[in-house]
Amino acid sequence: MTQEPLTLKERLLEIVELFSKARVLVIGDFILDEYVWGSVSRISPEAPVPVVNVKRESFLPGGSLNVANNIRTLGGTVFPCGVLGRDLEGRLLVRGMRKLGIDTGGVVQDRARPTTIKTRVIAHSQQVVRFDREKTEPISSRDAQRILQFVRKKIKGVDAVVLEDYGKGVIEPLLLKPLLELAWRFEKPVLVDPKEKHFSLYKGVTALTPNRLEATEAFVNFRNGRPPSRGEDLEEIGRGLLKKLHSKAVLITLGEEGMALFEKNRPTVRIPTTAREVFDVSGAGDTVIAVFALGIAAGASLWEAAVLSNLAAGIVVGKLGTATVEPSELREAIESQESFIHA
């Protein structure tokens, strides 16, 4: 008896169930996210700025560790690898990883490099200001070798590799070339959340997930400063990046307009946003690359993985701070869709 093919909803729900079998290696910048929570009742007499009455502080693993946490929350097994300092902030970061159940085997500590910190001041559910403390110079050759040692130990047993580039010094030529050679040798898909200044380094990766600004700036740089011939033509940008980077796909995130997926030898697919309310976009890109990679690791097509990442992004922007998505939330989002754009 012939089995009826799965509907798209059934297929997406099946992929979410397979997340628990997916194993993902995440390499990138480790960041400590600090939140200072308070209230505002007056303006400073010293300058036209609000005075925040601080109530509490909280710390969370951020940067590539937020990607790792998204993967973990959705049931996947994740192995993050990155560099932090031998300082109080580094200890807080490792403590936060352990508290969340994130593997710490890929932590590389460097006495000469401070832990990157992003501090956000939140008052009445609104971000008042953010300030960063960081060192963005490329990591040392010693740190790069320690990362590669960890990658060699894990690469055979994972289903996908994520490169999370926050431009803080980890994703650099010193590391990237041998790292990509390892991934290609073992035929592992490589998904990149890129920084525009490093696009030329990503040639040959499976897929990239830039936002519109990153994609546009990279396209212009590849053309020696010449803009798209028809203004900001998304089709020209996406296809141009796909050809220049020799990738299978480029998934451009478009904020309130959703996403656009460009695949080699396939028509472009526009995926409309599913967000009902945009509360905070912090970390939305982390959720996109996490779910996209989990989908690929679980056997989804590039388009199926893009649809799932779009649904997850629609959930996370409705939360405050660098949030994650629960499997039940993603399943509910799938069930609630009346229709999908078909590839």
PyMOL commands that set and color helices and strands:
alter all, ss='L'
color gray80, all
select helices_A, chain A and resi 8-21+64-73+88-100+141-157+173-185+196-202+212-222+234-245+255-257+284-297+302-316+327-336
alter helices_A, ss='H'
color red, helices_A
select strands_A, chain A and resi 23-28+30-43+50-63+77-85+107-110+116-123+126-133+160-164+190-193+207-208+249-253+259-263+269-271
alter strands_A, ss='S'
color yellow, strands_A
deselect
rebuild
show_as cartoon
